């Protein structure tokens, strides 16, 4: 039976017989995807000074990573590489959108990050970016006392960890 599902991380809806393994928009794990009427989604969060600082940093990270991935998608020679980087760029842009909503910003600044002409170097850079993001998100999770902020950082650690596997599976980074 087809149902309407909603991701509790990004708030986007999905139609299907069952929830997807990962949100098709932000990459959150299935545990964050609920039937629409049962999903609890809020972007109206009271942020402490530390949470605000971490949310602003998270927005910068996601903008930067999205710009890098979109750049890499344009420079990749193989179709699979283009699609991989484009998909990663879309997910990172969705993460930036989450932080835009939390921070109550009108728009998301455009990222200007560059990339290499070389696919292997871009995979290595991807791995380094995801590693830095995971470290930051784990720390931000520990620093927060806000249930919603902690939920977002927890989900992002899991999502970015999945992204690390993509470069490792391609044998470029071990």
C-alpha positions in Angstrom: 0.0 0.0 0.0 1.5 3.3 -1.0 2.0 5.8 1.8 3.3 9.3 2.3 6.5 9.3 4.3 8.4 12.3 5.8 12.0 12.7 6.8 12.4 14.1 10.2 15.7 15.6 9.3 15.0 17.6 6.2 11.2 17.6 6.3 10.8 16.4 2.7 8.1 13.9 1.8 8.5 10.6 -0.1 5.8 8.4 -1.6 6.2 4.7 -1.5 5.1 1.3 -0.2 7.7 1.6 2.6 10.2 4.1 3.8 13.4 4.2 1.8 16.7 3.0 3.3 17.9 6.6 3.2 16.0 9.8 2.6 16.3 10.5 -1.2 16.8 14.2 -0.4 19.2 14.5 2.6 20.5 10.9 2.9 19.2 10.4 6.5 18.8 6.8 7.6 15.5 5.0 7.6 15.1 5.5 11.4 14.4 9.2 10.7 11.7 8.5 8.1 8.2 8.2 9.5 4.7 8.1 8.1 3.8 11.7 7.3 1.2 12.1 10.0 3.6 10.7 12.7 6.7 12.6 11.7 7.8 15.3 14.0 9.7 18.0 12.1 10.5 21.5 13.4 13.0 24.1 12.2 11.8 26.6 14.8 14.6 25.9 17.3 15.8 28.1 20.2 19.6 28.1 19.8 22.1 28.7 22.5 25.1 30.8 21.5 27.2 27.6 21.1 24.5 25.9 19.0 24.1 29.0 16.8 27.8 29.1 16.3 27.9 25.4 15.4 24.8 25.8 13.1 26.5 28.7 11.3 29.7 26.6 10.9 27.6 23.6 9.7 26.0 25.9 7.1 29.5 27.0 5.9 30.6 23.4 5.7 27.6 22.3 3.6 27.8 25.3 1.3 31.5 24.6 0.7 31.0 20.9 0.1 28.0 21.4 -2.2 30.0 23.8 -4.3 33.0 21.5 -4.4 30.8 18.5 -5.5 29.0 20.5 -8.2 32.4 21.6 -9.5 33.7 18.1 -9.5 30.6 16.8 -11.3 31.3 19.2 -14.2 34.9 18.2 -14.5 34.5 14.4 -14.3 34.9 12.6 -17.6 32.9 9.4 -16.8 29.2 9.4 -16.5 29.3 7.5 -13.1 31.7 10.0 -11.7 29.6 13.0 -12.8 26.4 11.4 -11.4 28.2 10.6 -8.1 29.5 14.1 -7.5 26.2 15.7 -8.6 24.2 13.5 -6.2 26.6 14.3 -3.4 26.3 18.0 -4.3 22.5 17.8 -4.1 22.6 16.1 -0.7 25.1 18.7 0.7 22.9 21.5 -0.7 19.9 19.9 1.1 21.9 20.0 4.4 22.7 23.7 3.8 18.9 24.2 3.4 18.3 22.6 6.8 20.7 25.0 8.5 19.2 27.9 6.6 15.8 27.1 8.1 17.3 26.6 11.6 19.1 29.9 11.4 16.0 31.6 9.9 17.9 32.9 6.9 16.2 34.2 3.7 18.6 32.5 1.4 21.8 30.4 1.2 25.0 32.2 0.1 26.6 30.7 -3.0 29.6 28.5 -2.5 32.7 29.3 -4.6 34.9 26.2 -3.9 36.9 24.9 -6.7 38.0 21.4 -7.6 40.6 19.5 -9.5 40.5 18.4 -13.1 41.5 14.9 -11.9 38.8 12.5 -10.6 41.2 10.7 -8.2 42.2 14.0 -6.6 38.6 15.0 -6.3 37.8 11.7 -4.6 40.6 12.2 -2.2 39.4 15.8 -1.5 35.9 14.4 -0.9 37.2 12.0 1.6 39.1 14.7 3.5 36.1 17.0 3.5 33.8 14.3 4.8 36.3 13.3 7.5 36.5 17.0 8.7 32.7 17.3 8.6 32.2 14.1 10.7 34.7 15.3 13.3 33.0 18.7 13.6 29.5 17.2 13.7 30.5 14.7 16.4 31.9 17.5 18.5 28.9 19.8 17.9 26.6 16.9 18.9 28.5 16.6 22.2 28.4 20.3 22.8 24.6 20.7 22.4 21.9 20.3 25.0 19.1 20.8 22.4 17.3 17.6 21.4 16.6 18.8 17.8 20.1 20.1 17.2 21.6 16.9 18.6 19.2 14.9 16.3 20.5 16.9 13.3 24.1 16.5 14.1 23.6 12.7 14.8 22.0 12.3 11.4 24.7 14.2 9.6 27.5 12.1 11.2 25.7 9.0 9.8 25.2 10.6 6.4 28.7 11.9 6.0 30.0 8.5 7.1 28.1 6.9 4.2 29.8 9.5 1.9 33.2 8.4 3.2 32.4 4.8 2.1 31.9 6.0 -1.5 35.5 7.1 -1.9 36.8 4.1 0.0 34.8 1.7 -2.2 36.4 3.3 -5.2 39.8 2.3 -3.9 41.2 5.8 -3.9 41.3 6.2 -0.1 41.9 3.5 2.4 
